[in-house]
Amino acid sequence: MQFGAMNFPIHPTAADIDTYGELGFDYLELTLDPPRAHHSLIRERKTEISEALKRYRMGLMGHLPTFVHIADLTESIRTASVGEMCRSVEVCADLGMEKAVLHPGHIKGMGTFVSDMALGYAYESLAAIAETAASAGVVLCAENMPPNCHAFVEPDDFIPLFERFPAFRMTLDVGHANIGDKTGGRALAFIRRFGDRIDHLHLSDNKGKSDDHIRLGKGTVDLRGIVGALKDIGYDKTTTLEIFTEDISDLKASLSYIRGLI
């Protein structure tokens, strides 16, 4: 299994590569968000990023923009958001990334009152992004979302998504799956239902109420049970540790923790 870490977009990307390379990570998951990792800036710094990766023999995969609104009720906002996503896909291809994480959409504001309409807009947007990804040769891994996104939260939500977009793979975010999950079975249900489609993991811990991104083993995520289920399906692909505390030692300790479990 390969382990990666995600850049913090307020830092220069090459600096984060140096940090994670020194910690022994196998790859960087590059989230293409402003202010320091917008696709336009990443394209400008392609050589610098590539050289930093070579120093540590690290790989690279993508994470399409997080703070866009492909299901928004306002057409101009959706159009701009899809444009940002598609240009980010093209940059992923330009840097040689084979796959990228995709947030399939969230429903906020007035959209929660007309959720079917908002979900329809999300599917329209996803079709355009999927077309760009197919042309660019980038595999999109749709991520399960936390409950406050009101879409793509439960395993059943992904059945129509994968039927419509059979080329999509899945990113299982165990932290998202743990939020509001009183039985502790949502992540396991994703693994049972979509084990042949999971192509990427996001690992972090929380206490079941919010997306805390704390050190592994410090929350309520059933990491031991999840690792066992992943072993059962023979999962041996990329796993990004999303530990976003200020103390870098939490990230280092989490890497040791998950390696120990495995």
N, C-alpha and C positions, 0 to 999 in steps of 0.2 A: 504494500500500500504506500502511496506517495502522500506526504504531508506538506501542506502549504499554509501561508498566512496572507492576509489581505492588507493592501496598502491603506493608509489613512490619507484621504485626498487633500488634507491641508499641508501634508509634508511633500517635499520633492520625491518623486517616485524612486529615483536612483538611491536616495538615502534610505528608504524603507527596504530596498533590496539588500543594501549593505547590512542593515540590522538583522534581517531574517536569514541572510546567508551566513552570518556569524553564528546564529543560533542553530544552524544545521537543517533548515527547511529545504525541501526539494523543489519548490516552485513558488512563484508569486501569483496570487489571484488579483488581477488588476481591475479594480472598480473604477469605471470611467466617469467619475463625478468631479465637478468643480470644487474648489478653485484651482487645484494643482494637477488634476488628472483628467480634465476634460479632453475629449477625443482630439481636439485641435492641438492642444499642448503635447499630448502623447505623440502625435504624429511628428511634431517638431523635434521632439527629444528621442526619436526612435533609436538613433545611434548610441546615445548615452545610456539608454535603458538596456539595449542589447549587450553593450560592453559590460555593464554591471552584472547582468545575468551570467555572462560568460565567466566572470571572475569567480563565481561560486558554483558554476555548473548547474544553475537553476533553470527550471522550465518556466513557462508562462501560460496562463489561461485568463479568460476575460470574465468580467461581471458588467453587464450592460447597465446604463444609468439607473440609479435607484429613485431619484427625486424627479420623476416625470409622471405624466398623467395620461396614459393611453386609453383609459376608460372614462375620461372626463366628459361631461355633457356638452361642453362648449367645443365646437368643431375646430376652431383655430388652435385651441390648447392641445387637442388630440393630434392635430396635424404637426404642430411643432414638436410634440413629444415623440411621435413616430420618426420624424426626421432625425432627432437626436439619437434615437435607438439605432436607426439604420446606418448613420454615419459612424457610430461606435462599432457596429458589426464590421464595417469596412476597415476600420483601423485594426480591429482584432485580426482580420485576415492579413493585413499588411505587415503585422508583426509576427505572423506565423502561428497564431493561436488556433488550435483545432476545435476548441469548444468554449462556450461562454454561458454564464448563468443569466437567466432571464426571469424577471419578475413579471408574471403573466397579467398583472393588473390589480388595482385596488379600487374599491368603490367608497367614495367619501362624499361629504356634503349632501346636496340635494339628490345625488345619485342613490343614496340609501333608500329613498322613497320610490324610486323607479329602478330597482336593481336589475330587472330583466333588460331594460333599455341600456343601462350602463354596461352590463355584461356583453350585450350584443356589440356595443362599440369596442369593447376590449377585444373581442374576436376579430372584428374588422381590422383593428390595429395590428393584432398578432399576425394576421395573414400577410400584411405588407412587410413586417419584420421577417417573417419566415421566408418570404420570397427573396429578400436581400441576403439572408443567411445561406440559403441554398445556392445562390449565384456565387457567393463568396467562399463557399466550402467550409462554413463554420457551423458546428453542431450546437443547437440551442438546448440548454438544460433548464426546463421550467421549474421554478422553486415554489414549494408550498409556503403560503403566507400566514402571518399571525392573524388571530380572529378579528382584530380591529380593522383589517382590510376588507372584510365582508365579501371576499371572493377567493377561491382557490385555497381553501383552508383545510377541508376534509378530503379523505381519499376519494369519496364519491364525486367531488368537484372536478377531479382529474380525468374521469372516464370520458366525458364529452370532449375535453381538451385533447386527449391523445387520439380519440377517434377522428377528430378534425385535422390534427397535425401529427400524423404517424411518424414523422421524422424527429419530432421532439423527444429528447430524453428528459430525465428528471434529476433535479437537485433536491435531496432530502435535507431540510434544515431541522435538526432535532430540537433546537431551541424554540423555533416557531411552533413546532408540534406540541411542545410541553405547555404552552400558555393556555390556561383555561381547561386543561385536560385532566379532569378529576380522577379518571381511571388509570391514567398513565399509559394508555394503549394506542394513542393516535400514531406515534412514530412506528410502532410495531405493525400497525395496520397498513401503513404505507409500504413497509418492507414486504409484508405478506402479499399485498395486492400488486405491487409494481417492482418486485425484486429484479425482474428481467429488464427493467427500464431505468433503474437508478444508475446514473453514470457519474454522480458527484455527491459529496456530502459537505454540509456545514455543521461543525461541532462547536457548541458553546453550552454554558449552563445558565440556568435561571431558577427562580423560585415559584414559577407557575403563574405569575401575575403580569409580568412585563418582560420585554426582550432585553434582559440585563447584560448578556454577553460576558458573564463572569467566568472565572477560572473553573476548569473542569473539576468536578467532585465537590464543589461548594454550593450547589443548588439541589434541585429535586429531579433533574433529568435522570432517567434510569439508564445510565451509560453502559452499565454491565449487561443489562438485558438487551440493549440495542446492539452492542458489539456482538453478543451471542447470536442474535438474529441475522446480523450481517455475515457472520462466519457461516451460518447455515446456508446462505444463498451464494457463498463463495465470493463476496465482494472484495475486490482487490484493486480499487481505482483511486482517484484523487479524493483527498479529504482536507478541507480547509478549516483551520482553527480560527474561529471568529471571537477571539478574546480581546475585548476593547477596553480593558481597564488601563489606568495610567501607569501601572507598575509592569514593566516588561518582563519581570520575573514570573508573573502569572501566566504569560504566554509560554515561557520556557518550561515551567512546571506542568502546564497542560499538555505539552508535547510529550514529556516523560510519562505523564499519567496515562495518556491514551496508548502509547506504545506498550506500557506495562499491561494494560487490559488486554491488548491484542496478543 
